Amino acid sequence: MVKTKLELKNIPVISGVDFGHTSPAITFPIGGTARLTFIENDVILEIINN
C-alpha cells in the first residue's frame, strides 16, 4: 500500500514490530515526536515527547 501512495515516499515506515493489534502490543502516542535511528543492523525508535 505504501508504494502506491506517492505522498508517503519520504516518510519512514516501520514493519515487523509488536504494535497495533498484536500481542504484546506497544502504544504509539498520536501527535508526539520520535527519532528513528539506523545503526548497522539495528533500529532504534525513541519517543521524544507526546
Biopython code that builds the backbone (N, CA, C, O; Angstrom):
import numpy as np
from Bio.PDB.StructureBuilder import StructureBuilder

atoms = [
    (1, "MET", "N", (0.819, -1.186, 0.000)),
    (1, "MET", "CA", (0.000, 0.000, 0.000)),
    (1, "MET", "C", (0.870, 1.258, 0.000)),
    (1, "MET", "O", (0.555, 2.227, -0.692)),
    (2, "VAL", "N", (1.951, 1.251, 0.764)),
    (2, "VAL", "CA", (2.795, 2.440, 0.856)),
    (2, "VAL", "C", (3.424, 2.771, -0.487)),
    (2, "VAL", "O", (3.566, 3.947, -0.822)),
    (3, "LYS", "N", (3.803, 1.770, -1.259)),
    (3, "LYS", "CA", (4.433, 2.010, -2.558)),
    (3, "LYS", "C", (3.501, 2.712, -3.533)),
    (3, "LYS", "O", (3.969, 3.380, -4.455)),
    (4, "THR", "N", (2.212, 2.577, -3.354)),
    (4, "THR", "CA", (1.260, 3.196, -4.278)),
    (4, "THR", "C", (0.867, 4.614, -3.866)),
    (4, "THR", "O", (0.230, 5.321, -4.647)),
    (5, "LYS", "N", (1.230, 5.039, -2.668)),
    (5, "LYS", "CA", (0.884, 6.373, -2.168)),
    (5, "LYS", "C", (2.111, 7.268, -2.266)),
    (5, "LYS", "O", (2.946, 7.273, -1.362)),
    (6, "LEU", "N", (2.229, 8.021, -3.345)),
    (6, "LEU", "CA", (3.407, 8.844, -3.585)),
    (6, "LEU", "C", (3.641, 9.885, -2.497)),
    (6, "LEU", "O", (4.787, 10.260, -2.245)),
    (7, "GLU", "N", (2.585, 10.357, -1.851)),
    (7, "GLU", "CA", (2.749, 11.358, -0.797)),
    (7, "GLU", "C", (3.438, 10.787, 0.443)),
    (7, "GLU", "O", (3.842, 11.549, 1.323)),
    (8, "LEU", "N", (3.579, 9.474, 0.529)),
    (8, "LEU", "CA", (4.239, 8.836, 1.670)),
    (8, "LEU", "C", (5.684, 8.442, 1.375)),
    (8, "LEU", "O", (6.333, 7.842, 2.232)),
    (9, "LYS", "N", (6.204, 8.757, 0.204)),
    (9, "LYS", "CA", (7.503, 8.228, -0.213)),
    (9, "LYS", "C", (8.669, 8.701, 0.650)),
    (9, "LYS", "O", (9.690, 8.014, 0.694)),
    (10, "ASN", "N", (8.570, 9.822, 1.328)),
    (10, "ASN", "CA", (9.661, 10.316, 2.173)),
    (10, "ASN", "C", (9.404, 10.125, 3.663)),
    (10, "ASN", "O", (10.086, 10.727, 4.492)),
    (11, "ILE", "N", (8.428, 9.295, 4.005)),
    (11, "ILE", "CA", (8.089, 9.045, 5.401)),
    (11, "ILE", "C", (8.597, 7.657, 5.779)),
    (11, "ILE", "O", (8.298, 6.685, 5.085)),
    (12, "PRO", "N", (9.372, 7.547, 6.884)),
    (12, "PRO", "CA", (9.854, 6.224, 7.303)),
    (12, "PRO", "C", (8.687, 5.305, 7.657)),
    (12, "PRO", "O", (7.694, 5.744, 8.236)),
    (13, "VAL", "N", (8.813, 4.044, 7.308)),
    (13, "VAL", "CA", (7.792, 3.044, 7.603)),
    (13, "VAL", "C", (8.426, 1.952, 8.453)),
    (13, "VAL", "O", (9.502, 1.450, 8.128)),
    (14, "ILE", "N", (7.763, 1.589, 9.535)),
    (14, "ILE", "CA", (8.237, 0.533, 10.424)),
    (14, "ILE", "C", (7.318, -0.669, 10.242)),
    (14, "ILE", "O", (6.096, -0.529, 10.278)),
    (15, "SER", "N", (7.902, -1.844, 10.048)),
    (15, "SER", "CA", (7.089, -3.058, 9.936)),
    (15, "SER", "C", (7.763, -4.186, 10.706)),
    (15, "SER", "O", (8.953, -4.126, 11.015)),
    (16, "GLY", "N", (6.983, -5.209, 11.007)),
    (16, "GLY", "CA", (7.518, -6.377, 11.692)),
    (16, "GLY", "C", (7.781, -6.164, 13.178)),
    (16, "GLY", "O", (8.590, -6.881, 13.765)),
    (17, "VAL", "N", (7.115, -5.195, 13.795)),
    (17, "VAL", "CA", (7.273, -4.960, 15.232)),
    (17, "VAL", "C", (5.929, -5.152, 15.927)),
    (17, "VAL", "O", (4.879, -5.138, 15.286)),
    (18, "ASP", "N", (5.974, -5.331, 17.244)),
    (18, "ASP", "CA", (4.758, -5.584, 18.021)),
    (18, "ASP", "C", (4.068, -4.278, 18.403)),
    (18, "ASP", "O", (4.272, -3.758, 19.500)),
    (19, "PHE", "N", (3.259, -3.758, 17.499)),
    (19, "PHE", "CA", (2.427, -2.602, 17.825)),
    (19, "PHE", "C", (1.124, -2.743, 17.062)),
    (19, "PHE", "O", (1.036, -3.477, 16.078)),
    (20, "GLY", "N", (0.120, -2.030, 17.532)),
    (20, "GLY", "CA", (-1.188, -2.131, 16.883)),
    (20, "GLY", "C", (-1.995, -3.272, 17.475)),
    (20, "GLY", "O", (-2.138, -3.373, 18.693)),
    (21, "HIS", "N", (-2.515, -4.120, 16.623)),
    (21, "HIS", "CA", (-3.416, -5.195, 17.051)),
    (21, "HIS", "C", (-2.671, -6.515, 17.172)),
    (21, "HIS", "O", (-3.117, -7.533, 16.643)),
    (22, "THR", "N", (-1.529, -6.505, 17.871)),
    (22, "THR", "CA", (-0.752, -7.718, 18.092)),
    (22, "THR", "C", (-0.537, -7.903, 19.582)),
    (22, "THR", "O", (-0.866, -7.025, 20.379)),
    (23, "SER", "N", (0.007, -9.024, 19.947)),
    (23, "SER", "CA", (0.326, -9.275, 21.345)),
    (23, "SER", "C", (1.767, -9.754, 21.422)),
    (23, "SER", "O", (2.097, -10.727, 20.744)),
    (24, "PRO", "N", (2.635, -9.143, 22.193)),
    (24, "PRO", "CA", (2.396, -7.966, 23.020)),
    (24, "PRO", "C", (2.211, -6.725, 22.167)),
    (24, "PRO", "O", (2.669, -6.677, 21.025)),
    (25, "ALA", "N", (1.548, -5.730, 22.711)),
    (25, "ALA", "CA", (1.248, -4.516, 21.955)),
    (25, "ALA", "C", (1.947, -3.314, 22.581)),
    (25, "ALA", "O", (1.950, -3.154, 23.802)),
    (26, "ILE", "N", (2.534, -2.477, 21.745)),
    (26, "ILE", "CA", (3.131, -1.215, 22.167)),
    (26, "ILE", "C", (2.219, -0.106, 21.660)),
    (26, "ILE", "O", (1.761, -0.148, 20.518)),
    (27, "THR", "N", (1.958, 0.876, 22.497)),
    (27, "THR", "CA", (1.120, 2.000, 22.098)),
    (27, "THR", "C", (2.001, 3.161, 21.666)),
    (27, "THR", "O", (2.886, 3.584, 22.410)),
    (28, "PHE", "N", (1.763, 3.676, 20.469)),
    (28, "PHE", "CA", (2.460, 4.856, 19.985)),
    (28, "PHE", "C", (1.557, 6.066, 20.188)),
    (28, "PHE", "O", (0.400, 6.043, 19.768)),
    (29, "PRO", "N", (2.064, 7.126, 20.826)),
    (29, "PRO", "CA", (1.240, 8.318, 21.025)),
    (29, "PRO", "C", (0.993, 9.052, 19.713)),
    (29, "PRO", "O", (1.886, 9.146, 18.871)),
    (30, "ILE", "N", (-0.204, 9.564, 19.544)),
    (30, "ILE", "CA", (-0.544, 10.337, 18.349)),
    (30, "ILE", "C", (-0.111, 11.779, 18.568)),
    (30, "ILE", "O", (-0.394, 12.362, 19.615)),
    (31, "GLY", "N", (0.567, 12.351, 17.593)),
    (31, "GLY", "CA", (0.987, 13.742, 17.667)),
    (31, "GLY", "C", (2.290, 13.967, 18.407)),
    (31, "GLY", "O", (2.697, 15.112, 18.601)),
    (32, "GLY", "N", (2.949, 12.905, 18.822)),
    (32, "GLY", "CA", (4.221, 13.039, 19.515)),
    (32, "GLY", "C", (5.378, 13.182, 18.539)),
    (32, "GLY", "O", (5.195, 13.166, 17.322)),
    (33, "THR", "N", (6.562, 13.320, 19.098)),
    (33, "THR", "CA", (7.780, 13.419, 18.304)),
    (33, "THR", "C", (8.635, 12.195, 18.586)),
    (33, "THR", "O", (8.789, 11.784, 19.736)),
    (34, "ALA", "N", (9.187, 11.617, 17.533)),
    (34, "ALA", "CA", (10.017, 10.426, 17.685)),
    (34, "ALA", "C", (11.281, 10.568, 16.854)),
    (34, "ALA", "O", (11.349, 11.365, 15.918)),
    (35, "ARG", "N", (12.282, 9.775, 17.223)),
    (35, "ARG", "CA", (13.526, 9.719, 16.461)),
    (35, "ARG", "C", (13.743, 8.267, 16.045)),
    (35, "ARG", "O", (13.676, 7.360, 16.875)),
    (36, "LEU", "N", (14.000, 8.055, 14.773)),
    (36, "LEU", "CA", (14.258, 6.725, 14.231)),
    (36, "LEU", "C", (15.703, 6.701, 13.756)),
    (36, "LEU", "O", (16.073, 7.450, 12.852)),
    (37, "THR", "N", (16.526, 5.841, 14.362)),
    (37, "THR", "CA", (17.952, 5.783, 14.065)),
    (37, "THR", "C", (18.314, 4.391, 13.563)),
    (37, "THR", "O", (17.889, 3.387, 14.134)),
    (38, "PHE", "N", (19.093, 4.338, 12.501)),
    (38, "PHE", "CA", (19.577, 3.079, 11.944)),
    (38, "PHE", "C", (21.078, 2.996, 12.171)),
    (38, "PHE", "O", (21.816, 3.871, 11.719)),
    (39, "ILE", "N", (21.542, 1.960, 12.864)),
    (39, "ILE", "CA", (22.967, 1.732, 13.092)),
    (39, "ILE", "C", (23.263, 0.290, 12.705)),
    (39, "ILE", "O", (22.861, -0.645, 13.397)),
    (40, "GLU", "N", (23.971, 0.119, 11.591)),
    (40, "GLU", "CA", (24.275, -1.194, 11.028)),
    (40, "GLU", "C", (22.991, -2.007, 10.901)),
    (40, "GLU", "O", (22.121, -1.646, 10.108)),
    (41, "ASN", "N", (22.845, -3.095, 11.658)),
    (41, "ASN", "CA", (21.654, -3.946, 11.552)),
    (41, "ASN", "C", (20.622, -3.661, 12.636)),
    (41, "ASN", "O", (19.652, -4.406, 12.775)),
    (42, "ASP", "N", (20.818, -2.599, 13.399)),
    (42, "ASP", "CA", (19.897, -2.257, 14.485)),
    (42, "ASP", "C", (19.081, -1.019, 14.135)),
    (42, "ASP", "O", (19.541, -0.128, 13.421)),
    (43, "VAL", "N", (17.869, -0.987, 14.655)),
    (43, "VAL", "CA", (16.999, 0.176, 14.508)),
    (43, "VAL", "C", (16.585, 0.607, 15.908)),
    (43, "VAL", "O", (16.169, -0.218, 16.723)),
    (44, "ILE", "N", (16.700, 1.898, 16.181)),
    (44, "ILE", "CA", (16.328, 2.439, 17.488)),
    (44, "ILE", "C", (15.197, 3.441, 17.283)),
    (44, "ILE", "O", (15.328, 4.387, 16.506)),
    (45, "LEU", "N", (14.090, 3.228, 17.982)),
    (45, "LEU", "CA", (12.962, 4.156, 17.948)),
    (45, "LEU", "C", (12.844, 4.787, 19.326)),
    (45, "LEU", "O", (12.611, 4.089, 20.313)),
    (46, "GLU", "N", (13.002, 6.099, 19.397)),
    (46, "GLU", "CA", (12.881, 6.833, 20.654)),
    (46, "GLU", "C", (11.660, 7.741, 20.585)),
    (46, "GLU", "O", (11.511, 8.505, 19.632)),
    (47, "ILE", "N", (10.791, 7.664, 21.581)),
    (47, "ILE", "CA", (9.677, 8.600, 21.706)),
    (47, "ILE", "C", (10.219, 9.779, 22.506)),
    (47, "ILE", "O", (10.531, 9.636, 23.689)),
    (48, "ILE", "N", (10.333, 10.939, 21.871)),
    (48, "ILE", "CA", (10.958, 12.101, 22.492)),
    (48, "ILE", "C", (9.967, 12.847, 23.381)),
    (48, "ILE", "O", (10.298, 13.200, 24.513)),
    (49, "ASN", "N", (8.771, 13.088, 22.889)),
    (49, "ASN", "CA", (7.723, 13.706, 23.707)),
    (49, "ASN", "C", (6.369, 13.322, 23.135)),
    (49, "ASN", "O", (6.259, 12.926, 21.974)),
    (50, "ASN", "N", (5.351, 13.444, 23.958)),
    (50, "ASN", "CA", (3.989, 13.148, 23.496)),
    (50, "ASN", "C", (2.992, 14.012, 24.210)),
    (50, "ASN", "O", (1.792, 13.909, 23.956)),
]
sb = StructureBuilder()
sb.init_structure("model")
sb.init_model(0)
sb.init_chain("A")
sb.init_seg("    ")
for serial, (resi, resn, name, xyz) in enumerate(atoms, 1):
    if name == "N":
        sb.init_residue(resn, " ", resi, " ")
    sb.init_atom(name, np.array(xyz, "f"), 0.0, 1.0, " ", f" {name:<3s}", serial, name[0])
structure = sb.get_structure()
